[in-house]
Amino acid sequence: MFELKYHTPFSWTEAVLADFDAFLQDHAAAEKKASGMAMSMLSHYPDRRNLVKAMTDLALEEMIHFKQVVKILLARNVDLADDKKDTYVKEIRKVFRNGREVFLMDRLLVAAVIEARGHERFSLVAEALAEGKEKDFYVAIAKSEEKHKNLFVELAYEYFDRAEVDLRLEEILVEEARICEKLPFRAALH
């Protein structure tokens, strides 16, 4: 549906593999936050029936992913970590415009871009892991993120003019690439 402007280099994957437990803790937090974001969206836009249905399904799916990551953590004898502020998310949220309609468009498109970044990075993790349950898990998670990316764009197309959505998505992608270029690599999704 769209391509990211910044492509994560393998050195990010090396940082993840160097402290995979910390990456798993961050991944769990990201899944929990994604579920909360879906719940927030359906609460703020109860009149958008397709959005409510989609976000209900997404919130449940993200919590299932959270549960799966927790299972991996516990099998590795690692506790959940405290939630930390995500600089990437903090920076990308700055693109949100004021006004109910444009804010909704931006929320949908930013969510699509975040999911696209998740797809890219979980795919890199899956490629780097040895054969086994964790690799299979990250292959499945990457596919799920790609599906979510497309879902958010499809919702934007449903509620807004396609040409306006495409133009705004391009602007957000450019900004997201700028943000990614500045961030240091660490054992975290972003």
N, C-alpha and C positions, 0 to 999 in steps of 0.2 A: 504494500500500500504506500509506504514511504521509506526512505533510507535516512539513517543518521548521517550527519555531516562530519562527525568525529568518530574515528575508528580506534577502539581501545587496543593499545599495543600489548604484546605478550608480557612485557615487564609488569603490567598490572597483575596478570595471572600468577607470575612468580611471587609477587607480594602476598597474594591470597594463599598460595600453597605454603608459603613460609610460616604462616600462622593460621592454619585452616580452622582451628577452634574459634579464634576471634571472628573469622569470616562467618562461621555458622551462627555465632551469637548475633552478629549484625544482620544476617539473613533472617533470623527469627524475628528480630525487631522490625525489619522491613515488611515482613508478611503481616505482622500484627498491625502496623500502621496502615498498610494497604487496605486491610479489612475495615479499619476505622474510617478511612477516607471514603470508602464505598458507602458506609452507613451514614456518614455526614452528607454525602451528595443526595442520597434518597430522602434524607430528612429535610434538606433545604429546597428540594424540588418535587414535592409530593404530587404536583399536578402533571408531571411528565411521566406518564404511566410506563412507557417502555424503559425509561431511565430507572424508575423504581424497580421494575422487574429485573433489569440487568444488574443493578447495583446490589440487590438482594442476593442474587446468585453469586456475584463476585465476592461479596463479603463472606459468604459461607465458604467459597472455594479458597479464599486467602487464609481463612482460619484453619481449614484443613491443611494447607501448606505449612502454616505455623506449627500445627500439631506434628506434622511429619519432620520438620526441622528440630523440634524439641525432642522427638524420639531419637534422632541421630545424635543430638547433643548428649542426651542421657546415656546412650549406648557408649559414648566416648568418655563418660564420667565428667561432663562439663556442664556447669550451671548456666542458666540464662544470665545475660549481662543487663545492667541498668540501661534503659533507653538513653541514647545520646542524640544530641542535635545533629542533623545531617546537613552539612554545609551545602552540598549539592542541591538538596530540596529547598533549603532556605534561599539559595541564590535563584533557583528557577522560579520560585513563587513570586519573585519580584516582577515577572512579566505580566502578572494578572492586572487586568484593567478594571476600572470602576464602572459600575452599571450592571444591573441584574443579568441582562442578556449577554453582553460581551464577557462578563465574568464567568458565566456558565460555559461559553465557548472556550475560553482560556483554560478553565478547569479540565474540560474534556480533552483538549489538545495537549496540555501539559501532562496529564495522566497518560495519554497515548505515548508521548515521548519518553516518559519515565519507564513505562512498560517496555518500550523498544530498547531502551538502554539495559533493562533487566534481561531481556531476551539475548542481547548481544553478549553480555557478561556472563550470564549463566551458561550460555553455549561455550564460551571460552573455558569456564571451569569444567564443564562436562568433557570437553576435548582433552583437558590436561589430567583428569583423574584416571587412575588405573581401573580396569574392568571390575565391576562389582556393583553393589547396591547403591553406593553414593553416586557413582557415575550415572547409573540408570535414573536415579532421582533427579539429577541435574539436567539430564536430557529431557525428561518429562516437564520439569519446571520451565525450561527454556521454551518449549513448545507452548506451554500455558501462557507465558508472558507475551508471546507473539499473538496469540489469540486475543488477549486482553488489549494489546495495542490496537488491533483492528476494530475491536468492539467500541473503543472510545472514539475513534474516527467515524465509524458508522453512526454512532449517536450524534456526533457533531453534524454530520451530513443530514440527519433526520430533522434536526431542529434549526439549522441555519443554511444559508445559501452556500452551495458547494464551492463556488469561486472564492467567496470570502473565507471559508474554512481553509481552503488550500493556501491562500495568501498568508493567513495568520499562522498556519502550521509551518510554513517556510520561515517566517520570522522567528518563531519559537525554536525551530531546529538550529538556526544560525546562533541564537543566544545560548542554547544548550551546548553546542560545540565549543563556544567561547568559555563557558563555565568548566567543561571537562578538561580543556587544555590547561587550565590554571590549577586544578586540584592535584595534590600529591597522591601517589599510589599508596594504598594501604590495604590491609586485610579486611576490606569492607566492600559492599556492593557499589557504593559511590565514593 
